[in-house]
Amino acid sequence: MEKHKPHHIGTLSPEMALLGLLYDKDWHGYDLHRKVITDLGQVWHLSQSQAYAILKRLETQGDISAEKIPQKNLPTRQLLHMTSQGRENFLGWLNAPSGGSTRAIRMEFITRLYFLNLYFPEKLPHAFNQQQAEVDTHIQRLEKTCAELSSEEIYNRMSLEMRLKQLKIVQEWLNDCQKYFKQS
C-alpha cells in the first residue's frame, strides 16, 4: 500500500491565515481580522466574531498568547503573540501540501502561497511542485477507481468524472499561477 504524505486539511478553517500573520509581528484581533479580509477576503469569508472565536481557540490550544493592554477610558485591548508551539504548528502546515480536494487547494493552498511569498519566497517553486504531485496522485487514484466501476454504476462514474475534470483544470491553474511569482 502506498504511503501518503501528511497534509493538514482540517476543517478548512481560516485558523492558519490568522495564526500566520502573527509569525513575525504581534497584532490586535481587530487588525488581524482586517488584514485577512483585505489580503485574503476572496479566499476566506470571515466575520469579526468568527475571527475572535478562532483566536480564542488558538489561545486555548496554546498557539498564541494574549497580553492585556489597558487604555484610558476604553476597554482593555489584547496584543496577540505567536507561541513556540504556534510557530511549530504554522511551519508544519506551511510546508505540507493541501491534498487533492479542489476546495482545499482553492482555500488552503492559496493561503500557503500568500505566506510563503511573504516569509519564504524561495520555497514557492517547491510548494507548486509538491502540490502538483499531490494533484497528480489524486488524479491517478480517481482514474483507477473509475476504471474499476461496473457499467451500471453511472452515478459513481459521473461523480468521479466530474472530480477528474476539476483536478485536470487545477493542474492547468497551478501552472498558470506560477507566473505571478516568476516576476517577483
FENNOR-V516725 format. One record per backbone hydrogen bond with DSSP energy under -0.5 kcal/mol. CO is the residue of the C=O (numbers start at 1). NH is the residue of the N-H. E is the energy in kcal/mol with one decimal. If there is no record, write none. Layout:
BEGIN
co: <CO:CO>
nh: <NH:NH>
e: <E:E>
END
This chain:
BEGIN
co: <6:7:9:13:14:15:16:17:18:19:20:22:27:28:29:30:31:32:33:34:35:36:37:40:40:44:47:48:49:50:51:52:53:54:55:56:57:58:58:58:59:63:65:66:67:68:69:71:74:77:78:78:79:80:81:83:84:85:86:87:88:89:90:91:93:97:101:102:103:104:104:105:107:108:109:110:111:112:113:114:115:115:116:120:121:123:124:125:126:127:128:129:130:131:132:133:134:135:136:137:138:139:140:141:142:143:144:146:150:152:153:154:155:156:157:158:159:160:161:162:163:164:165:166:167:168:169:170:171:172:173:174:176:177:178:178:179>
nh: <97:9:12:16:18:19:20:21:22:22:23:82:80:32:33:34:35:36:37:38:39:40:41:43:44:46:51:52:53:54:55:56:57:58:59:60:61:62:63:64:62:83:81:68:79:70:77:74:71:69:29:80:67:27:65:87:88:89:90:91:92:93:94:95:96:8:105:106:107:108:109:110:111:112:113:114:115:116:117:118:119:120:120:123:124:127:128:129:130:131:132:133:134:135:136:137:138:139:140:141:142:143:144:145:146:147:148:149:153:154:157:158:159:160:161:162:163:164:165:166:167:168:169:170:171:172:173:174:175:176:177:178:179:180:181:182:183>
e: <-0.5:-0.8:-1.9:-0.7:-2.0:-2.7:-2.8:-0.9:-0.6:-1.5:-1.6:-0.6:-3.5:-2.3:-2.5:-2.4:-2.3:-2.4:-2.4:-2.7:-2.9:-2.8:-1.0:-1.3:-3.0:-0.9:-2.4:-2.4:-2.1:-2.6:-2.6:-2.3:-2.2:-2.8:-2.1:-2.6:-2.5:-0.6:-2.5:-1.1:-0.8:-2.4:-2.8:-0.5:-3.0:-0.6:-2.8:-1.3:-0.6:-3.9:-0.6:-0.6:-2.8:-1.3:-2.5:-2.5:-2.3:-2.6:-2.8:-2.7:-2.2:-2.3:-2.9:-1.6:-1.4:-0.5:-2.4:-2.6:-2.2:-1.8:-1.5:-1.2:-1.5:-2.8:-2.7:-2.1:-2.0:-3.2:-2.8:-1.6:-3.0:-0.6:-1.8:-2.5:-1.4:-2.1:-2.3:-2.5:-3.1:-2.4:-2.7:-2.3:-1.9:-2.5:-2.7:-2.4:-2.0:-2.6:-2.4:-2.2:-2.6:-2.8:-2.2:-2.3:-2.8:-2.2:-1.2:-1.2:-1.4:-1.8:-2.3:-2.8:-2.1:-2.5:-3.0:-2.1:-2.3:-2.6:-2.4:-2.4:-2.4:-2.2:-1.9:-2.1:-2.0:-1.6:-2.7:-3.0:-1.8:-2.7:-2.8:-0.9:-1.4:-1.6:-1.2:-1.4:-0.9>
END
